[in-house]
Amino acid sequence: MQPATSTTFDTTRAHRARSHVIDQSLKTIVLLVALGAFGCPLMLAGSTNASEARRTPVVTAVASVRSAVVNIRGQKTVSGESSPGHPDAARRVNGMGTGVIVDPRGYIVTCYHVVDGVSKIQVTLADGSGFVAKLVSRDATTDLAVIKVDAGDRKLPVINLGKSSDLMIGETVLAVGNAYGYEHTATNGIISALHRSVQVSDTQSYMDLIQTNADINPGNSGGPLINIDGEMIGINVAVRVGAQGIGFAVPVDKVMQVSADLLSAKRIDKTWHGVVGTLGDDGLTVERIEDGSPAATAGVKPGDVVLSVGQTPVHRQLDFERAVLGKQVGSEVELAVQREKKEVKLSFVLTSLAKQPITSPDRAWTTLGIRVESISTEDFRDLRSRYRGGLLITAVREDGPAAQQGIHRGDVLLGVHEWETISLDNLSYVLSRQDLEQLEPLKFLILREGRALYGYFAL
């Protein structure tokens, strides 16, 4: 966050301020979307007569993910260097990247910077078939996006998912992607480090990355980093310029968490089920049930382990959301859960999101990831601030928009966008606006230890 110089809020894009303070030496990191002329990569057929001695675990791992990795191309307009009399000249450039299929209906996860501003997103599958994709949803803060191709009745192969909670420094990993336009390029290396934080520019930074020495090149953005078992453990995002063998990937657990939100029934279909889960040792464990939700009515309880939704086996929240995606309001959904070592079968009926009862505190928690309470005039005066009032932040949800911007418990929320937040009603007014998404990124102002700081929420 940056020191605030004014109480005026505006809708300037988030690149004007970032909340994370990163070592300046890391600013030589670049995103892996390649910009420039497209080449025509040659594809050599793999041998079907190779001896078993040559069919190493690396060969098997790459072969197992190849069909679920797609190549992405498109054009975007970028600002050119300004010159006297011709400021900010714009030009059209070609770009390329990679994506992974996460649902057989054609939903693909990639990096947002790969498709941001692209007018026609061209996707090529491993078998050479091509489609024009549409952008479904995106999260600029984590630089992840979901796109979709319409393959008709064809069921597309889905990437095998691993987990990033048990990664080991030194273990073998492989990167697969559209490096410099050479489709399905595979490279190998090891995990060099974990939990890296890097800043690639004034507008983009990443937290908690996997560092690898597997060769990662422009065009690899959005492609998978896989382990020797052929499971995706991360999404490749950046490489350090001028260095050899220093690349970065977003851990798969984070990717799947964000993807579950990007593909949630709430976001895509505006339907409501009310299950909030967390990835546990046994799979998707119900963390809480939203009050008055269909799941609450059906008897789903915190602590239940979700085994399946309909015919879809469930291992994480993304599986749950995929299982209800596309179902209409009024659809009955069957699910099986494990409770006290016994399987229990339940069902609920999807309702409209508009029927979800959300109070001001709940809305702040679900939208911003904070819990707040009012501050009396006397208590606020003791803070010796020139502002008129604010809301005390009493809790911050891990990985929520507020946490991602560095907001702490004990900070005082002074305002959001162009409105003061002196009372809960003030905050409720902002968060219940129909045009809330159009205001994104939401500028915020907080008070911390006598200093006013501002930043931007990415919802």
N, C-alpha and C positions, 0 to 999 in steps of 0.2 A: 504494500500500500504506500501511497505518497502523502506527504504533508499537505493538508488542505489550505488553500489560500482564499477560499470564498465559500459562502453558503449556497451559491447558485449551482443547481444540478443541470446537466445537459445530457443529450443522447449520443455524444461522441463515442465512437467505437473503442473497444477495450484496449486497442494498441496504444492509447495515450497514457495508460498507467497499468502497471502490473504489480501484483502484491508480493511476489516472491523476490527476495534479494539473493542473487546468485553470483558466484565468483565471476568477475569480468573476463577471466581467461577462458571461460567456456563459451564466449560469444562467437567463437569460430566454428560452432556447430551448424550444420546445414540440414534442411529438410531433404528427404530423398525423392522428391518428385523431380523428374528430369524435364527441363525446358529446353526446347531446341528442335531441330529437324528430326523427323522420325526416320529410322533406318528400316531395312527390311530383313529381319533376322532369319537365318537359315535354320531349319529344324531337321536334325538328324534322327532317324528312327533308331530306337534302342534295340539291341540284339535280343532275340528270343532264344538264342542257342548258347548263351553264356554259361560257363561252368558254375557249379555251386560254390566253388572256392572264390570266385569273383563276386558272387552275390553277397556282399558284406552287409552288416546292419545299416551302414550308411546308405547303400543302394536301396535296400528295402524301405527305409524310412522315407527317402525322397519319393520313391514310387508310390507310397501309400497316400501321400498328400497331393500329388501332382494334379489330379482331376478336380480337386476342390479349390485350386488356386487360379485366379483369373487375372488377365491383363487389362489395364484401363488406359484409355487414351482420350484426348480431347483438346480443345482449344480454349484459351482464356485470354482476356485483355489485361495487360499489366502496364503500369506507368513507366515511361521511359525517362531517361535523364533530361532534366530541364535545361534549356538553353535560352539566351537572351531573345526575347520576343516569342519564344515557343515553350512556355512552361508546361511541365508535366505531360509531355507528348506520350500518347498511349500507343501500344502496338499489340498485335495478336501474336501469340506464341503457341506452339504445340507442347503438350505435356504428357507425361506417362507415369503410371504408378501400378500398384498391385492391389488385389483384394482377396478375401477368403469367403467362401460360401458357408453360411451358418444355418441355412434353412433350405430344404429341397424345393421350396416354392420360388426360389430366386433371390432371397435376401442375402446381401453381401456386406461384410464389414470392411472398411478401408480407413485411410486417414482423411480427415476433412480437408486438409490442404491439397490433396490430390484432386478433389472434385469441386472445391470452392471456386465459384465463378465460371465453371465450365458450362458452356451452353449446350453441348451435346456429348454426354458421357458414353463413350463407346467401350463395350466390354467384350473380350474374346475369351472363350473357354479353352480348356486344354485340347479339346478335339477340333479346334479351329472355328467352331460356330460363333457367330457374332450377334450382339444385341445392343440396343440403345437402352441405357438404364436411366431411371429417374432417382433423384435424391429424395429419400424418405424422411430422414431426420438426421440431426447432427449435434455434436457437443463441441463447441469451439474451445472450451477450456482444456479438455483432454485431447483435442485434435482427432476425434473419432467420428465416423459417420456411417450411416447405413444407406445403401443404394439397393435398387431392385430391378431385376430383368424379368421380362415376361416370357417364360419358356413354354407356355401353353400347358399341356398335360404332362410334359416331361418332368420327372423328378431329378433334380440336380444333386450330385454328390456333395456331402457336407464334410467339412474339415474335422479331423479327430482332435478332441480337446484334452489337454493335460491340465496341470495346475501349477501355479507359481509359488505356492507356499512351501514346497519341498525342494526348491532348486539348490544346486550345489555349485560353488565356485570350482571351476576346473572340469565340469562335466561337458561332454561333447554336445554341440548344438549345430544346427544347419539352417541357413537362410535360403529361401526360395522366392524368386521374384522376377520382375520385368526390368532387370538391370540394363540401363542404357538402351532399352528397347529389345534386348535379347531375351525373348520370352522363356520363362521357367528356368532361369539360371539358378543353379544350386551351388552353394559354397559351404564349407564347414569350418568349425573352430571350436572354441570353448566359451563357457561363461567366465568372463574376466573379473566381474564384480557385480554386486547387487546394490539396490537402493541409491542409485545415482540421481542427482538433480542437475539438469542442464538447461541453459537458456539459449535458444537458437537465434533470437532476434528480440527487438523491443516489443513485439506483438505475440510471441509464443515462447512458453517455457514448459518444461516437463518435470514431474516429480517421480521419485521411486522407480527409476528405469533399470532394466537389465543392461549391463555392458558386455559386449562380446567382441572377439577378434575375428569372427567369421566375416568374410568380405561382404560389405554392404555398399551398394552404389546407388547413384541417382536412378530412380525408377523402381527401387525396392520398397518405397513407402507403402504401407498397407499390407505388405506381404508377411507371411508367417516366419517366425523363428521357431524351429521344432527341435524336440529332443530325439535321442537315438531310437526311441520307441515309435517315432512318427506322430507324436502328439504336439499340437501347437502350444507353446509356452509363452508366446509374446507376439506383438505386432511391431515390425520394424518401422522406425520413425526418423532416425537422424544419424549422421556420421560427423565426426570432427574433421574439419578441413585441415589439410596439411599433415595429418597424422596417419600412420598405417595401423590397421587393425583396431580401431576404436569406433565401434558402432553401438547404437542403442535401440532398445525395444521396450514397448509398454507391456508389463506383465499380463498374462492371459486372464488372471483373476480380475484385474482391473478392467480389462477389455470386456469381459463378459458381464461385469456389473454395470458398466456404462451401456453396453448393448442391450441389456435387459430393460433399461429405462428407455432407450431409443426405440425399442420395439414393443413397449408396454401397451397393453390394451387401453390404458388411460390415454396415452399419447396418440396412438394410431386410430383406434376405433371409438374412442370416447366412451368405453364401457368400463365397468367397475366390478372387481371381484373381492378386493380387500385383503389379499394375502401379501405380507411382507416377509421375505425369507432371507436367510443368511447361509453361506456355504459352510457346512460343517464336515466333520470326518465321515459322516454317514450319507452325505448328500445335502439336499435343500432342507434346512430346518426352519420351521415357522418361527420367526422372531416375534412378530406381533400380528394381531388381527385388527383391522380398522373398525372402529365402532359403527354399528349399524349396517355393516357390509353384508353382501351375500354370503361370504365365507363365515362370518360370525353367526348368521342365521343357520347355516348348515352344520355348525358345531365344530368347525376347525379350531384347534387350540394351539397356543404357543407351545413349542416343544415337539409338536408333531413333525415327523420326517416325511416329506411328500415323496411317494414312490412313483406315482404316475398321474397324469391328467388325461382322461380319455384313453386313447391308445398310445399316448406319448410317454415314454419313460422320462422321469425327471431327475436330474442330478444337480441342477442349479436354477436360479431364478429365470434365466433366459429360456430354459426349457419350458417352464410354467407359462411364460408370456407367449412363446411360440405356439403352445397347445391351445390357447384361447384366442389367438390372433385370427381375425377374420370372422369370428362368431358374432352374431347379431344380438342386440338386446332381447332378452327373453329366452335365450338359448340355455338349455340345461347342460351343465358340465359335471361329469363324474370324475372323482379323484379317489385315489387310494393313499392312505397315510399309515405310517407305522407309529403306534402309540403303546408304550409300555411293552415292547417286544411283540405286539400283536398287530396284524394288519386290519385296518378299519376302512370300510368303504363309505364314502359320503358323496353328496351331490349338492350343487348350488345353481342358481339361475342368475345369469349376468344381468345387471341393471345399468341404466344410463349413468354416466359420470355426474350428470347434473343433479342426481338424487343423493350424492355423497354429502352428508352434513359436515361442513367444515367450519369450525370456530376460528376466530382470529389467531389464537395460539397454535392451533393445529395447522392452519394455513402457513404460518411462518415456518413451522417445522418441516412440512412436506415440500414447500417451495424453496425456501432459503436454507433450511437446515439449522435453524436456531430456535431456541425458546427464549421468550422475553417476558418481562414484567414491568409494570409502571414504576416510575420513580417520583416520589413526592417533590413538590416545589422546594421544600426546605433541604432535602437530601441532595437535590441537583445543584442548589446554590452552593453547597459545601464543596462541589467539584471545581468551583471558581472558573467556570466557563462563560464565554460571551454568548453562547447559544441559549435558547429559551427553554429547552428541555429535551428529554430523550427516553429511550427504553433500555433497561438493563438486560444484557444478554446473560442468561443463566445457564445455558447449555448449548453446545455446538455439536451437530451430528457429523461423525467421521465421514469424510469423503463427500459431504454436502457442498453446495455452492459457497457457503460462508467459510467452511474449513479450507476449501481450495484457495480462498483469497486471504487466508491467514488470520481470520477473525478469531478472537479468544473469548472464553468465558470471562465475564467481568468488564468487557468493553461495553460502551454505551452507544446504541444506534441513534444517531441524530437525525438522519434523513435518508430517504430512498428516492431516486430520480430527482424530481424538483419539489418534493413535498417533505415537510418536517414530519418526524415521527415522535411527537410528544406523548401521544396516547396510543392505546391499542387500536382504537378506531381509526386513527391516522394510517397505521400500517395496514389494517384490514382494507381500507379504501384503495390503497395502491395495489395490493395483491389480488383483489377481486375485480380489477378492471378487465374488461373484455379484450382490450388491446395490449395486455401485459407483454405478450411475446413480441409485439412490434416495438416495445420500448427497450428490448434487450440489446446490448448488455445494460443492466440496471446499475446506474451509478449509486454508490452508497457513501455515507459519511459517518464515521464513528469517532468516539472520544476515548483515548487511552492515555492514562497518566498525564492528563492535562493537555495532550496534543490531539488535534483534529487530523484524522487520516482519511483518505478516500481511496476507493477502488471500484471494481465493477463485478457484479454478479452475472455469471453465465447460467441461465436457467436450463 
